[in-house]
Amino acid sequence: MTPSREAWHAFLRSRRSVRRFAPRPVPREVLTRVLDTARWAPSAHNRQPWRFVVLEAEGAARRALAQAMADAFRRDLEADGLPEAEIAARVQRARQRLLEAPVAVLLAADRATMDPYPDERRRQAEYTMLIQSAALAGLQLLLAAHAEGLAGVWTCGPLFVPDLVRQVLDLPATWEPQAMFYLGYPARIPPPPPRLPLDALVQWR
Ligand SMILES: Cc1cc2nc3c(=O)[nH]c(=O)nc-3n(C[C@H](O)[C@H](O)[C@H](O)COP(=O)(O)O)c2cc1C
């Protein structure tokens, strides 16, 4: 039976960012279905610029990336002049998050899919389309995970160290890291963060 309109809206509204997971592995076929649905997101020129890198739990790639990103995060926080205790706590939290998530998926946008333009104005618009398209696959991934009873969170750490991520994971030069998704079966679903009222967001002309 097709779910009702109310059920679809409730499904879309009930996706939450979840940062704590049950110690229960995610079967590969479940994760494959999630990725398979993510690629049905819309994209500019239907160019499908999203690329996914699944970092296997306990795998060498995940360990190497966690260490490299932790070191880079520490350098940034030291440059900010934060107290050592706070730096150590934040770096450790970020590192553990990547090491312990049941699933970690890097989302990248492939610049090689972009149309070339001779002028900066159109190059910029084309680049914006690349990022917008990749982001839609990110949302679709989170919704597909939600449909599986999984939950997860979009994190933006890789955006701050794109060269490092490309180097550690040995990615093609045209792949621009956008986000790291942590997924798993939720330990608990947090209450919904508030939303701005519709009136504040919409203008009717
Ligand atoms: C572009 C983007 C970047 C985000 N970066 C992070 C992040 O680095 N760490 C984190 O814990 N959550 C991150 N989030 C999740 C947001 O905090 C979350 O979506 C927001 O608070 C609303 O909560 P909800 O997803 O449960 O509705 C990010 C979300 C988006 C869309």
The ligand as a Gaussian input file, in Angstrom:
#p B3LYP/6-31G(d) Opt

LIG

0 1
 C       26.210000      21.395000       5.528000
 C       26.008000      20.785000       6.893000
 C       27.080000      20.672000       7.754000
 C       26.925000      20.093000       9.018000
 N       28.030000      19.923000       9.806000
 C       27.888000      19.270000      10.992000
 C       29.055000      18.974000      11.757000
 O       30.183000      19.253000      11.352000
 N       28.893000      18.351000      12.944000
 C       27.644000      17.983000      13.398000
 O       27.556000      17.391000      14.487000
 N       26.516000      18.247000      12.692000
 C       26.605000      18.872000      11.492000
 N       25.488000      19.102000      10.724000
 C       24.134000      18.692000      11.216000
 C       23.321000      19.902000      11.701000
 O       23.818000      20.350000      12.932000
 C       21.828000      19.494000      11.798000
 O       21.353000      19.131000      10.535000
 C       20.962000      20.639000      12.346000
 O       21.315000      20.947000      13.670000
 C       19.462000      20.292000      12.329000
 O       19.199000      19.102000      13.039000
 P       18.460000      17.866000      12.321000
 O       19.344000      17.395000      11.189000
 O       18.299000      16.808000      13.390000
 O       17.132000      18.329000      11.818000
 C       25.630000      19.662000       9.451000
 C       24.541000      19.778000       8.561000
 C       24.721000      20.313000       7.299000
 C       23.547000      20.382000       6.360000

